[in-house]
Amino acid sequence: MENVKDVAKQIAEYIESHRDEMISFLREFISIESVTYNEGNAVQWLAQKMEDMGYDEVRIDAVGNVHGRVGHGKKVLLYDAHIDTVELGDAADWGFDPLEGKMDAQGDIWGRGAVDDKGPLSAIVWAAKAIKDLGLEDKVTMWVGGSISEEDVEGSCAEEMMKLEKDIVPDYIIVSEASDGELKRGHKGRALIKITVPGKCAHGSCAWKGENALIKAIPIIQGIDAFDDFAVDPFLGKGSIEVTKVDCKTPSLNTIPGEVTIYCDRRISCGESREELIAQIQPILDLVPGATAVIDEEKIVSYTGYEINAEDYFPSWEIAEDHEIVQAGIEAFEAVFGKEAVVSSWDFCTNATSLCAKTGVPALGFGPGDSSLCHSTEDKVNVEDYLNAAKFFALVALTASEK
């Protein structure tokens, strides 16, 4: 982009002139409770804000995601950030109401969702308004997506949106999550593996009449814990598997379990298929006759009543550093921040598991804030990081439009 520094300056001046409005916007957004599957009020609020801000088009799909469009340029970018949050937690642990949207003297805005993910989402909302108000809307088509249910089934509701809203066909996707001041071009995926170990219930006083499935499960638990034979991706590193939960099927606490279910969190670095994930642990399952494993599935119902059969398989994604969307991100980052961009991977999963890995649409990740604060009682985002992220999001729409 020939005049990238001039455009960056123009965008920066616009964002700085709306500093107070942007702060009020985020604080009010935080005050609207939007725990997963209860996002309706926040979605309606955001849709109304987009309309008030002059977006060219605003819609809420059948699932309950909200999308706002600015611009009509040839190149189409879909920006995604999630509206839902984890549970609020105890106000006593926070030291204040986590829905207060508190701002402290250091310029940090606190509250549930501040960094995960309402701060990043607010930054892209304002980036689109900047594109509109600065008269740059003929250069790019920018869709801002506020997706739901990411905290439970990352990507599933966003993936359903891509199926329903067939006229939203992005050339690139920008995923907005806290990124510690770095650009992200990939992250590991995950799967939830459910292992079933059979047994036979019997009263504890005559356990010899049954078959204790929990005791039978021990070799599998130990085998999973010791397993480390993973392929290594040069960028994403090594996968992992951890036992995270064990459920016993028993009618009482004085009955040995007749069946045990072992849940395993499997982090995927090399894009292994569902079949490969199961085949990999089959030798461990063979230690216990009758033990079986599947990728878990769950039926989710969004706040609108829309039903999705979600499979807990979310593949890894990775974009080459020389890809045009990454290069567009580097160009925009360095113009906004005045320093060399660091390009790395996230340690956690995002909606890119579906928006990029499953669709094949190239994606780039970035967002304001410290990702280690997500889900904690120190959920906060700094105002300067928030404003600078909005500047980046607006500029990258333009640098990407020229690729």
C-alpha positions as CSV (number, residue, x, y, z in Angstrom):
1,M,0.0,0.0,0.0
2,E,1.8,3.1,-1.2
3,N,0.4,5.7,1.3
4,V,0.1,3.3,4.2
5,K,1.6,5.7,6.7
6,D,-0.7,8.6,5.7
7,V,-3.7,6.4,5.9
8,A,-2.5,5.0,9.3
9,K,-2.3,8.6,10.6
10,Q,-5.7,9.4,9.3
11,I,-7.2,6.4,11.0
12,A,-5.3,7.1,14.3
13,E,-6.6,10.6,14.4
14,Y,-10.1,9.4,13.9
15,I,-9.9,6.7,16.7
16,E,-8.3,9.2,19.1
17,S,-11.1,11.7,18.5
18,H,-13.6,9.0,19.6
19,R,-11.6,7.8,22.6
20,D,-14.3,8.7,25.2
21,E,-17.1,7.1,23.1
22,M,-15.1,4.0,22.7
23,I,-14.4,3.7,26.4
24,S,-18.1,4.2,27.2
25,F,-19.0,1.6,24.6
26,L,-16.8,-1.1,26.0
27,R,-17.8,-0.4,29.6
28,E,-21.5,-0.6,28.7
29,F,-21.0,-3.8,26.7
30,I,-19.3,-5.4,29.7
31,S,-22.3,-4.5,31.9
32,I,-24.6,-6.7,29.8
33,E,-24.3,-10.3,31.0
34,S,-23.7,-12.7,28.1
35,V,-22.6,-16.0,29.6
36,T,-22.6,-18.8,26.9
37,Y,-26.2,-19.6,25.8
38,N,-27.5,-16.4,27.3
39,E,-26.1,-13.9,24.8
40,G,-29.5,-12.6,23.5
41,N,-29.5,-9.2,25.3
42,A,-25.9,-8.4,24.3
43,V,-26.6,-9.4,20.7
44,Q,-29.6,-7.1,20.5
45,W,-27.6,-4.3,22.1
46,L,-24.7,-4.7,19.6
47,A,-27.0,-4.9,16.6
48,Q,-28.7,-1.7,17.6
49,K,-25.3,0.0,18.2
50,M,-24.1,-1.0,14.7
51,E,-27.3,0.5,13.2
52,D,-26.8,3.7,15.2
53,M,-23.2,3.9,14.0
54,G,-24.3,3.9,10.4
55,Y,-23.4,0.4,9.3
56,D,-24.6,-0.3,5.8
57,E,-26.3,-3.6,6.9
58,V,-27.0,-5.3,10.2
59,R,-28.5,-8.8,10.6
60,I,-28.9,-11.5,13.3
61,D,-28.9,-15.0,11.9
62,A,-31.1,-17.9,12.9
63,V,-28.4,-19.2,15.3
64,G,-28.1,-15.8,17.1
65,N,-24.8,-14.4,15.7
66,V,-24.9,-10.8,14.8
67,H,-23.2,-9.4,11.6
68,G,-22.7,-5.9,10.5
69,R,-21.4,-4.8,7.1
70,V,-19.5,-1.7,6.1
71,G,-18.3,-1.0,2.6
72,H,-18.8,-2.4,-0.9
73,G,-15.3,-3.0,-2.1
74,K,-14.3,-6.1,-4.2
75,K,-12.2,-7.7,-1.4
76,V,-14.3,-9.2,1.4
77,L,-13.0,-9.5,5.0
78,L,-14.9,-11.2,7.8
79,Y,-13.9,-10.1,11.2
80,D,-14.9,-12.5,14.1
81,A,-15.0,-12.1,17.8
82,H,-17.3,-13.8,20.3
83,I,-19.9,-12.2,22.5
84,D,-20.3,-15.0,25.0
85,T,-18.3,-15.1,28.2
86,V,-17.5,-17.7,30.9
87,E,-19.5,-17.6,34.2
88,L,-19.1,-14.3,36.1
89,G,-17.6,-15.8,39.2
90,D,-18.0,-14.5,42.8
91,A,-18.0,-10.7,43.2
92,A,-16.1,-11.2,46.4
93,D,-13.2,-12.8,44.5
94,W,-13.1,-9.9,42.1
95,G,-13.5,-7.3,44.8
96,F,-16.2,-5.6,42.7
97,D,-19.2,-6.4,40.5
98,P,-17.7,-8.1,37.4
99,L,-20.5,-6.5,35.3
100,E,-19.5,-3.0,36.5
101,G,-17.2,-2.2,33.6
102,K,-14.8,-0.6,36.1
103,M,-12.0,1.7,34.8
104,D,-9.0,2.3,37.1
105,A,-6.4,5.1,37.2
106,Q,-4.0,3.0,35.1
107,G,-6.4,3.1,32.2
108,D,-7.5,-0.6,32.5
109,I,-11.1,-1.5,31.9
110,W,-12.2,-4.5,34.1
111,G,-15.0,-7.0,34.1
112,R,-16.1,-10.3,32.8
113,G,-15.4,-10.3,29.0
114,A,-13.1,-7.2,29.0
115,V,-10.3,-9.1,27.4
116,D,-12.2,-12.2,26.4
117,D,-13.7,-11.1,24.1
118,K,-15.7,-7.9,24.3
119,G,-12.6,-5.6,24.2
120,P,-11.4,-7.3,20.9
121,L,-14.9,-7.3,19.5
122,S,-15.5,-3.6,20.4
123,A,-12.2,-2.7,18.6
124,I,-13.4,-4.3,15.3
125,V,-16.8,-2.6,15.7
126,W,-15.1,0.8,15.9
127,A,-12.6,-0.1,13.1
128,A,-15.5,-0.6,10.7
129,K,-17.1,2.7,11.8
130,A,-13.8,4.4,11.0
131,I,-13.7,2.9,7.5
132,K,-17.2,4.2,7.0
133,D,-16.8,7.7,8.4
134,L,-13.5,8.3,6.7
135,G,-15.1,7.5,3.3
136,L,-13.0,4.5,2.6
137,E,-15.9,2.1,2.2
138,D,-15.4,1.7,-1.6
139,K,-12.1,0.0,-1.0
140,V,-13.2,-3.0,1.0
141,T,-16.3,-5.0,2.2
142,M,-15.9,-5.5,5.9
143,W,-18.2,-7.8,7.8
144,V,-18.0,-7.6,11.6
145,G,-19.3,-10.8,13.3
146,G,-20.2,-11.1,16.9
147,S,-20.5,-14.8,17.3
148,I,-21.9,-16.8,20.2
149,S,-21.1,-20.0,22.2
150,E,-17.4,-19.9,21.5
151,E,-16.5,-20.7,25.1
152,D,-18.3,-24.1,24.9
153,V,-18.0,-25.2,21.3
154,E,-15.5,-22.9,19.6
155,G,-16.3,-22.3,16.0
156,S,-19.5,-24.4,15.8
157,C,-21.9,-21.4,15.8
158,A,-19.7,-19.4,13.6
159,E,-19.4,-22.4,11.2
160,E,-23.2,-22.7,11.1
161,M,-23.4,-19.0,10.2
162,M,-21.1,-19.6,7.2
163,K,-23.6,-22.3,6.1
164,L,-26.7,-20.1,6.6
165,E,-25.5,-16.7,5.4
166,K,-24.4,-17.8,1.9
167,D,-23.9,-14.3,0.7
168,I,-21.1,-13.7,3.2
169,V,-18.1,-15.1,1.2
170,P,-14.9,-13.8,2.7
171,D,-11.5,-13.7,0.9
172,Y,-9.9,-13.4,4.4
173,I,-10.9,-13.8,8.0
174,I,-9.6,-11.8,10.9
175,V,-10.0,-13.5,14.3
176,S,-10.0,-11.0,17.1
177,E,-8.8,-12.5,20.4
178,A,-6.2,-11.3,22.9
179,S,-2.8,-11.9,21.3
180,D,-0.3,-10.3,23.6
181,G,0.7,-7.7,21.0
182,E,1.5,-10.3,18.4
183,L,0.0,-11.4,15.1
184,K,-1.2,-15.0,15.0
185,R,-1.1,-17.3,12.0
186,G,-2.2,-20.5,13.6
187,H,-2.9,-22.5,16.7
188,K,-3.4,-26.1,17.8
189,G,-6.8,-27.7,17.5
190,R,-8.5,-29.9,20.1
191,A,-10.7,-32.9,20.4
192,L,-12.6,-34.4,23.3
193,I,-12.1,-38.1,23.3
194,K,-14.6,-40.3,25.2
195,I,-13.4,-43.7,26.3
196,T,-15.8,-46.2,27.7
197,V,-14.7,-49.1,29.9
198,P,-17.2,-51.8,30.6
199,G,-17.7,-53.6,33.9
200,K,-20.5,-55.1,36.1
201,C,-22.2,-53.4,39.0
202,A,-22.2,-55.2,42.4
203,H,-22.9,-54.2,46.0
204,G,-19.7,-53.3,47.8
205,S,-20.3,-56.0,50.4
206,C,-20.0,-58.7,47.6
207,A,-18.0,-56.9,45.0
208,W,-16.6,-60.2,43.9
209,K,-19.9,-60.8,42.1
210,G,-19.3,-57.8,39.8
211,E,-16.4,-56.3,37.8
212,N,-15.1,-52.9,38.9
213,A,-14.9,-50.8,35.8
214,L,-13.0,-48.1,37.6
215,I,-10.2,-50.5,38.6
216,K,-10.2,-51.9,35.0
217,A,-9.8,-48.3,33.7
218,I,-6.5,-47.7,35.6
219,P,-4.2,-49.1,32.9
220,I,-5.9,-46.9,30.3
221,I,-5.6,-43.8,32.5
222,Q,-2.0,-44.5,33.2
223,G,-1.3,-45.3,29.5
224,I,-2.9,-42.0,28.4
225,D,-0.9,-40.1,31.0
226,A,2.4,-41.6,29.8
227,F,1.7,-41.3,26.1
228,D,4.0,-38.9,24.3
229,D,4.4,-40.3,20.8
230,F,3.1,-37.3,18.9
231,A,4.1,-35.9,15.5
232,V,5.8,-32.5,15.7
233,D,4.7,-29.6,13.6
234,P,7.6,-27.2,12.9
235,F,5.5,-24.2,13.8
236,L,2.8,-25.4,16.2
237,G,5.0,-27.9,18.0
238,K,3.8,-31.1,19.6
239,G,0.3,-32.3,20.4
240,S,-0.8,-33.6,23.8
241,I,-3.4,-35.7,25.5
242,E,-4.6,-35.4,29.1
243,V,-7.2,-37.2,31.2
244,T,-9.6,-34.5,32.4
245,K,-12.6,-36.3,33.8
246,V,-13.8,-39.7,34.9
247,D,-17.5,-40.6,35.3
248,C,-18.6,-43.8,37.0
249,K,-21.9,-45.4,36.2
250,T,-23.2,-46.7,39.5
251,P,-26.6,-46.6,41.3
252,S,-25.1,-45.8,44.7
253,L,-21.8,-45.0,46.5
254,N,-21.7,-48.5,48.0
255,T,-21.9,-50.1,44.5
256,I,-18.8,-50.8,42.3
257,P,-19.3,-49.1,39.0
258,G,-20.5,-51.1,36.0
259,E,-19.1,-48.7,33.5
260,V,-16.6,-45.9,33.5
261,T,-16.3,-43.0,31.0
262,I,-12.9,-41.4,30.7
263,Y,-12.7,-38.0,29.0
264,C,-9.5,-36.8,27.4
265,D,-8.5,-33.4,26.1
266,R,-6.4,-34.0,22.9
267,R,-4.5,-31.0,21.5
268,I,-3.9,-31.4,17.8
269,S,-0.9,-29.8,16.1
270,C,-0.6,-31.7,12.8
271,G,-4.3,-31.8,11.7
272,E,-4.8,-35.5,12.5
273,S,-8.2,-36.8,11.4
274,R,-10.8,-38.2,13.8
275,E,-9.9,-41.7,12.7
276,E,-6.2,-41.1,13.3
277,L,-6.8,-39.7,16.8
278,I,-8.6,-42.9,17.8
279,A,-6.1,-45.2,16.0
280,Q,-3.3,-43.6,17.9
281,I,-4.6,-44.7,21.3
282,Q,-5.9,-48.0,20.2
283,P,-2.9,-50.0,21.7
284,I,-3.8,-48.4,25.1
285,L,-7.5,-49.4,24.7
286,D,-6.4,-52.9,23.8
287,L,-5.0,-53.2,27.4
288,V,-8.6,-53.6,28.6
289,P,-10.9,-55.9,26.6
290,G,-14.1,-54.2,25.5
291,A,-12.8,-50.6,26.0
292,T,-13.9,-48.3,23.1
293,A,-13.2,-44.7,22.2
294,V,-15.1,-42.1,20.1
295,I,-14.9,-38.3,19.5
296,D,-17.5,-36.9,21.8
297,E,-20.6,-35.2,20.4
298,E,-23.1,-32.8,22.1
299,K,-26.3,-31.2,21.1
300,I,-26.3,-27.5,21.8
301,V,-29.3,-25.2,21.8
302,S,-28.5,-21.5,21.2
303,Y,-30.5,-18.7,23.0
304,T,-32.7,-18.5,19.9
305,G,-33.6,-22.2,20.2
306,Y,-31.5,-23.2,17.2
307,E,-30.1,-26.7,17.6
308,I,-26.7,-27.9,16.5
309,N,-25.2,-31.3,16.8
310,A,-21.6,-30.3,17.6
311,E,-18.8,-32.7,17.3
312,D,-15.9,-32.0,19.7
313,Y,-13.3,-32.1,17.0
314,F,-11.7,-28.8,16.2
315,P,-8.7,-29.1,13.8
316,S,-5.5,-27.0,14.0
317,W,-4.9,-24.2,11.5
318,E,-1.8,-22.6,10.2
319,I,-1.1,-20.0,7.5
320,A,2.4,-19.6,5.9
321,E,4.1,-16.4,7.0
322,D,4.6,-15.3,3.4
323,H,0.8,-15.6,2.7
324,E,-0.7,-12.3,1.5
325,I,-3.0,-11.9,4.6
326,V,-0.1,-12.3,7.0
327,Q,1.9,-9.9,4.9
328,A,-1.0,-7.4,4.9
329,G,-1.1,-7.8,8.7
330,I,2.6,-7.1,9.1
331,E,2.3,-4.0,6.9
332,A,-0.6,-2.7,8.9
333,F,0.9,-3.6,12.3
334,E,4.2,-1.8,11.6
335,A,2.5,1.3,10.3
336,V,0.3,1.5,13.4
337,F,2.7,0.5,16.1
338,G,6.0,1.7,14.6
339,K,7.9,-1.5,15.3
340,E,8.6,-4.8,13.8
341,A,5.7,-7.3,14.0
342,V,6.1,-10.6,15.9
343,V,4.2,-13.4,14.2
344,S,3.5,-16.5,16.3
345,S,0.8,-19.0,17.3
346,W,-1.9,-18.9,20.0
347,D,-1.7,-21.5,22.7
348,F,-5.5,-21.9,22.9
349,C,-8.3,-22.5,20.4
350,T,-10.4,-19.9,18.7
351,N,-13.2,-19.8,16.1
352,A,-10.5,-20.2,13.5
353,T,-10.8,-23.9,14.0
354,S,-13.9,-23.7,11.9
355,L,-13.6,-20.4,10.1
356,C,-10.2,-21.2,8.7
357,A,-9.3,-24.9,9.3
358,K,-12.6,-26.3,8.1
359,T,-13.5,-23.8,5.4
360,G,-10.0,-23.2,4.0
361,V,-10.4,-19.4,4.1
362,P,-7.0,-17.8,5.0
363,A,-7.1,-16.2,8.5
364,L,-5.0,-13.9,10.6
365,G,-5.3,-13.4,14.4
366,F,-4.9,-10.3,16.5
367,G,-6.5,-8.7,19.5
368,P,-5.8,-6.3,22.4
369,G,-4.8,-7.6,25.8
370,D,-3.0,-10.2,27.8
371,S,-4.3,-13.6,27.0
372,S,-3.2,-15.1,30.3
373,L,-6.0,-12.9,32.0
374,C,-8.8,-14.7,30.1
375,H,-11.3,-16.4,32.4
376,S,-9.7,-15.0,35.5
377,T,-10.8,-12.4,38.1
378,E,-8.2,-10.1,36.4
379,D,-10.1,-10.0,33.2
380,K,-9.2,-6.5,31.9
381,V,-8.0,-4.7,28.8
382,N,-5.9,-1.5,28.7
383,V,-7.5,1.5,26.9
384,E,-4.4,2.2,24.8
385,D,-4.2,-1.4,23.6
386,Y,-7.9,-1.3,22.8
387,L,-7.7,1.9,20.8
388,N,-4.5,0.8,19.0
389,A,-6.2,-2.5,18.1
390,A,-9.0,-0.6,16.4
391,K,-6.5,1.4,14.4
392,F,-4.9,-1.9,13.3
393,F,-8.2,-3.5,12.4
394,A,-9.2,-0.6,10.2
395,L,-5.8,-0.4,8.5
396,V,-5.4,-4.1,7.8
397,A,-8.8,-4.1,6.0
398,L,-7.2,-1.7,3.5
399,T,-3.8,-3.3,3.2
400,A,-5.5,-6.7,2.7
401,S,-7.8,-5.2,0.1
402,E,-4.8,-4.5,-2.1
403,K,-3.4,-8.0,-2.0
